[in-house]
Amino acid sequence: MTLDAGTTVGVVGAGAMGAGIAQVAAQAGHRVVLCDARAEALSRAKAGMEKALARLVEKGRLSAAAAADTLARVQVAQPDASGGPNLRPLADAGLVIEAIVEDLGAKRDLVARLEQVTGPDAVLATNTSSLSVAAIASVLATPERFVGLHFFNPAPLMALVEVVPGVRSAPDLAARASALMRAWGKVPVTASDTPGFIVNRVARPFYGEALRLLEEGVADPATIDHAMRTLGGFRMGPCELMDFIGHDINFAVTKSVWEQTFHEPRYRPSLVQQRLVEAGWLGKKAGRGFYDHAQPLPAGGDDQLVAARVFGRIIAMLVNEACEAVFLGVATPADVELAMTRGVNYPQGLLAWGDALGPQRLVDTLRGLQQELGPERYRPSAHLVRRAAEGRSLLA
């Protein structure tokens, strides 16, 4: 089936992510069917879309007529009599994207049902952020039509979509899906079906190394955040960002990537963060995490030498992780750069940043950390070592 503006798009899961994906597809001109097991979630999703589109009209980014047409293209499928999502209206959909809870069993059950109700040429997709695309597709009789489409929250605003073909996906499916994402105004990057894909894998040191610095007593959260904002140009420091994301979510993603990579030391979860989760100090949504969010965030930055040490260590680990993603074929250098700048708004691409800092300087930094703190966590990527020895760009 051709994936174009005439394709009916189904979205299963009417939470924030599913509703956002449905809005994006409808704004791109598709008829959209939104399904969920909860009637109240469907009502909230439609109301949220109406509010978001109204804001676009107020800002002059969308005409009132276009907003009305977008809403009219979204059909809400009320739950069936058994209390589950009503999937029957998806019979003529050419693309169905599941955006339900991040649970392998639940996703497998759903895609197996979707295979039964959709036509044989319909593309089935998962919005998973951390689970194996191949594992979800393993229950399908036709896994060649299954692909990962990982949007970022909020989907209407975030440009990046990670397109993740599974082991048994049709050879042309990723290219077809990427073309559709471009038609939706998104920036697609292709990632191999590896834990964390590009963004959630490459970004792990931003959180993990900050947590390690806290464990070692090198610096407090305010100093770490100050260093990454002022020296690195990041919009938020890692501790502030973990508070914003929610420590329960951030810890779960770290643990998932660590377990799926057979306990790779670079991704080891932190007891500091685990204790915050256990205490219910989940961050901004709970009122307390690293910071008390009833109070202004502390400025930090009293010790510039410590701040420089923090920044140098975190940026070295980030660049090294980007190099490892290239070395292991997770993505091309160009897609790694796009993913980190458009997916998580890094101030510049990590490989270009590594070139600016000097690959050999980063190798020396990492080898120093190996001698001080342990060989495995801080081992330099072969891509970084080779490019340093050859005097070549990390982007090559």
C-alpha positions in Angstrom: 0.0 0.0 0.0 1.3 3.5 -0.9 2.0 5.7 2.1 0.8 9.1 1.0 -1.8 11.8 2.0 -4.6 9.5 0.9 -3.6 6.8 3.5 -5.8 6.4 6.5 -3.6 6.5 9.6 -4.6 4.6 12.8 -3.1 5.5 16.2 -3.7 3.2 19.2 -3.1 4.8 22.5 -4.6 8.3 23.2 -2.1 9.4 25.8 0.1 12.5 25.2 2.3 10.7 22.6 -0.6 9.0 20.7 -2.7 12.2 20.6 0.3 14.2 19.4 1.0 11.7 16.6 -2.6 11.7 15.6 -2.5 15.5 15.4 0.6 15.5 13.3 -0.9 13.0 10.8 -4.2 14.9 10.6 -2.4 18.2 10.0 -0.5 16.5 7.2 -3.9 15.8 5.5 -4.6 12.2 6.6 -7.9 10.8 7.8 -7.0 9.5 11.3 -8.6 6.9 13.5 -7.6 7.2 17.2 -8.3 4.2 19.5 -7.9 3.6 23.2 -9.4 1.4 25.9 -10.3 4.4 27.9 -13.1 6.7 26.8 -11.8 9.5 29.1 -8.4 9.3 27.4 -10.0 9.8 24.0 -12.0 12.8 25.2 -8.9 14.4 26.7 -7.0 13.7 23.5 -9.6 15.4 21.3 -9.9 18.3 23.6 -6.1 18.7 23.8 -5.9 18.7 20.0 -8.6 21.3 19.8 -6.7 23.5 22.3 -3.3 23.0 20.6 -4.8 23.9 17.2 -6.5 27.0 18.6 -3.1 28.2 19.9 -1.7 27.8 16.4 -4.6 29.9 15.1 -4.0 32.6 17.7 -0.3 32.7 16.8 -1.1 33.0 13.1 0.6 29.7 12.2 -2.7 28.0 11.1 -5.9 29.3 9.7 -9.2 28.7 11.5 -10.5 26.8 8.5 -7.4 24.5 8.5 -7.7 23.9 12.2 -11.3 22.9 11.8 -10.5 20.6 8.8 -7.7 19.0 10.9 -10.1 18.2 13.8 -12.7 16.9 11.3 -10.2 14.4 10.0 -9.7 12.8 13.4 -12.2 10.0 14.1 -12.3 8.7 17.7 -13.1 5.0 18.1 -14.8 4.5 21.4 -13.8 1.4 23.4 -15.5 -1.9 22.5 -18.0 -3.6 24.8 -15.3 -5.7 26.5 -13.5 -2.6 27.6 -10.6 -2.9 25.2 -9.7 -0.6 22.3 -12.1 -0.8 19.3 -9.8 -1.8 16.5 -12.5 -2.5 13.9 -12.4 1.0 12.4 -8.8 0.4 11.4 -9.8 -2.2 8.8 -9.0 0.2 5.9 -6.0 1.9 7.5 -2.7 1.9 5.5 -0.6 2.7 8.5 -1.3 2.0 12.2 1.0 3.3 14.9 0.8 1.8 18.4 1.6 4.2 21.2 0.5 2.3 24.3 2.3 1.5 27.5 6.0 0.6 27.2 5.5 -3.1 28.0 6.7 -5.8 25.6 3.8 -8.2 26.4 1.1 -5.5 25.9 2.6 -4.3 22.6 2.9 -7.9 21.3 -0.7 -8.6 22.1 -1.8 -5.4 20.4 0.1 -5.8 17.2 -1.1 -9.4 16.9 -4.6 -8.1 17.0 -3.8 -5.3 14.5 -2.5 -7.9 12.1 -5.9 -9.6 12.2 -8.0 -6.5 11.6 -5.9 -4.6 9.0 -5.4 -5.4 5.3 -2.3 -7.5 4.3 -0.5 -4.5 2.9 -1.0 -2.1 5.8 2.1 -1.0 7.6 2.2 -1.6 11.3 4.5 0.6 13.5 5.6 0.9 17.1 6.4 4.1 18.9 8.6 2.3 21.4 11.5 4.2 22.8 13.5 1.4 24.3 12.1 -2.1 23.3 13.3 -4.3 20.5 11.3 -3.8 17.3 12.2 -7.4 16.3 10.9 -8.7 19.7 7.6 -6.9 19.2 7.3 -8.1 15.6 8.1 -11.7 16.6 4.4 -12.5 17.1 3.4 -11.5 13.6 2.9 -13.8 10.6 3.9 -10.8 8.4 6.8 -9.1 10.3 8.0 -7.6 7.0 5.4 -4.9 7.3 6.5 -3.8 10.8 8.7 -0.9 11.6 9.7 1.4 14.5 8.6 5.0 14.3 9.9 6.7 17.5 8.5 10.2 17.9 9.6 12.6 20.6 7.3 14.3 23.0 5.5 16.6 22.3 5.1 15.1 18.8 3.6 18.1 17.1 6.6 20.3 18.2 9.6 17.9 18.1 11.0 17.4 14.6 12.9 14.2 15.0 11.5 10.7 14.2 13.8 7.6 14.6 12.9 5.1 11.9 13.9 1.7 13.1 13.6 -1.3 10.7 13.4 -4.7 12.4 15.5 -7.7 11.4 12.6 -9.0 9.3 11.2 -5.7 8.0 10.9 -5.4 4.2 14.1 -3.9 2.7 12.3 -0.8 1.4 10.1 -0.2 4.4 12.4 2.2 6.2 12.8 4.4 3.1 9.1 4.5 2.6 8.4 5.4 6.2 11.1 8.0 6.1 9.6 9.6 3.0 6.2 9.8 4.8 7.8 11.4 7.9 9.4 14.0 5.6 5.9 14.6 4.1 4.7 15.2 7.6 7.3 17.9 8.1 9.5 15.7 10.3 13.2 15.0 10.3 13.7 11.2 10.0 16.9 9.4 10.9 17.4 5.7 10.5 18.6 3.7 13.5 19.4 0.0 13.8 17.3 -2.1 16.1 19.6 -1.7 19.1 18.9 -0.7 22.7 17.9 2.9 23.0 18.2 3.4 19.2 20.2 6.7 18.7 19.0 9.4 21.1 18.3 7.3 24.2 21.7 5.5 23.7 23.9 8.4 22.9 22.4 10.7 25.6 22.9 8.2 28.4 26.3 9.8 29.6 24.6 13.2 30.0 22.7 11.7 32.8 24.9 8.7 33.8 28.1 10.6 34.1 26.4 13.4 36.1 25.1 10.8 38.5 28.6 9.2 38.7 30.1 12.6 39.6 27.5 12.9 42.4 28.3 9.5 43.7 32.0 10.4 43.8 31.3 13.7 45.6 33.0 15.7 42.8 30.3 18.3 42.6 26.7 19.0 43.7 23.7 19.1 41.3 23.8 22.9 41.0 27.5 23.0 40.0 27.0 20.2 37.5 24.0 22.0 35.9 25.8 25.3 35.9 28.8 23.7 34.1 26.7 22.2 31.3 24.6 25.3 30.8 27.4 27.9 30.8 30.3 25.9 29.4 28.4 23.6 27.2 25.5 25.8 26.1 22.9 23.1 27.0 19.4 24.5 27.7 19.2 22.5 30.9 21.8 20.8 33.0 21.5 17.0 33.6 20.2 17.1 37.1 17.6 19.8 36.2 16.6 17.8 33.1 16.3 14.5 35.1 14.0 16.4 37.5 12.0 17.6 34.5 11.7 14.2 32.8 10.9 12.4 36.0 13.4 10.1 37.8 11.1 7.1 37.5 11.1 7.5 33.7 14.8 8.3 33.3 15.8 5.5 35.6 13.6 3.0 33.8 15.1 3.9 30.4 18.7 3.6 31.8 17.9 0.3 33.3 16.4 -1.0 30.1 19.3 0.0 28.0 21.8 -1.5 30.6 19.9 -4.8 30.7 19.5 -5.1 26.9 23.2 -4.4 26.4 24.1 -7.3 28.8 25.1 -4.9 31.6 27.4 -2.7 29.6 29.3 -0.7 32.3 28.8 2.7 30.5 25.1 2.4 31.1 25.1 1.2 34.7 22.1 2.7 36.6 22.9 4.8 39.6 22.0 4.1 43.3 21.6 7.9 43.7 18.8 7.9 41.3 17.3 4.7 42.5 17.1 6.1 46.0 15.3 9.2 44.7 12.7 6.9 42.9 12.3 4.8 46.1 11.7 8.0 48.2 9.1 9.3 45.8 11.3 12.3 44.9 10.6 12.0 41.2 11.4 15.5 40.2 9.2 18.4 39.2 6.0 16.5 39.0 6.4 15.4 42.6 7.7 18.8 43.8 11.0 17.4 44.8 13.9 15.6 43.1 17.5 16.9 43.2 15.9 20.2 43.8 13.0 21.5 45.9 10.7 22.9 43.1 8.8 25.1 45.5 12.0 27.2 45.7 14.1 28.9 42.9 16.8 26.6 41.6 20.2 27.4 43.1 22.7 29.1 40.7 25.8 27.0 41.4 29.1 27.8 39.7 31.2 29.1 42.7 34.1 26.8 41.8 35.0 27.3 38.1 37.8 24.7 38.2 35.3 22.0 39.4 32.8 23.2 36.8 35.4 22.8 34.0 36.3 19.3 35.3 32.7 18.3 35.3 32.1 19.7 31.8 35.2 18.0 30.3 34.3 14.6 31.7 30.7 14.6 30.6 31.4 16.0 27.1 34.2 13.4 26.6 31.8 10.6 27.5 29.0 12.0 25.2 31.4 12.3 22.2 32.7 8.8 22.9 29.2 7.4 23.0 28.4 9.1 19.6 31.6 7.6 18.2 30.6 4.1 19.5 27.2 4.4 17.9 28.9 5.0 14.5 31.5 2.3 15.1 28.7 -0.3 15.9 26.6 0.7 13.0 23.7 2.1 15.1 23.5 5.0 12.6 25.5 7.0 10.1 27.5 10.0 11.4 25.1 12.4 9.7 22.1 10.8 11.4 23.8 10.7 14.8 24.3 14.5 14.5 20.8 15.1 13.4 19.3 12.9 16.1 21.1 14.8 18.9 20.5 18.3 17.6 16.9 17.8 16.5 15.8 15.1 18.9 17.2 16.5 22.2 18.2 20.0 21.1 22.0 19.7 21.8 23.8 22.9 21.0 25.8 21.2 18.3 26.4 17.7 17.0 28.6 15.6 19.2 30.9 14.4 16.4 31.5 17.9 15.3 32.0 19.0 18.9 34.6 16.2 19.2 36.4 17.5 16.2 36.5 21.0 17.7 37.9 19.7 21.0 40.4 17.4 19.3 40.0 13.6 19.0 43.4 13.0 20.6 42.6 15.2 23.5 39.4 13.2 24.2 41.3 9.9 23.9 43.8 11.2 26.5 40.9 12.3 28.8 39.2 9.0 28.6 42.5 7.0 29.2 43.2 9.2 32.2 39.7 8.3 33.6 40.4 4.6 32.8 43.5 4.7 35.0 41.8 6.6 37.8 38.3 5.0 37.8 38.3 1.8 35.9 39.1 0.5 32.4 35.7 -0.7 31.1 33.3 2.3 31.6 35.8 4.8 30.2 37.3 2.8 27.3 37.7 5.0 24.2 35.6 4.0 21.2 37.6 2.4 18.4 36.1 5.1 16.0 37.5 7.8 18.2 41.0 6.2 18.6 41.3 5.5 14.9 40.3 9.0 13.8 42.7 10.5 16.4 45.6 8.3 15.1 44.7 9.1 11.5 44.2 12.8 12.0 40.7 12.5 10.4 37.4 14.0 11.3 35.0 12.0 13.5 32.3 12.7 10.9 34.3 10.8 8.2 
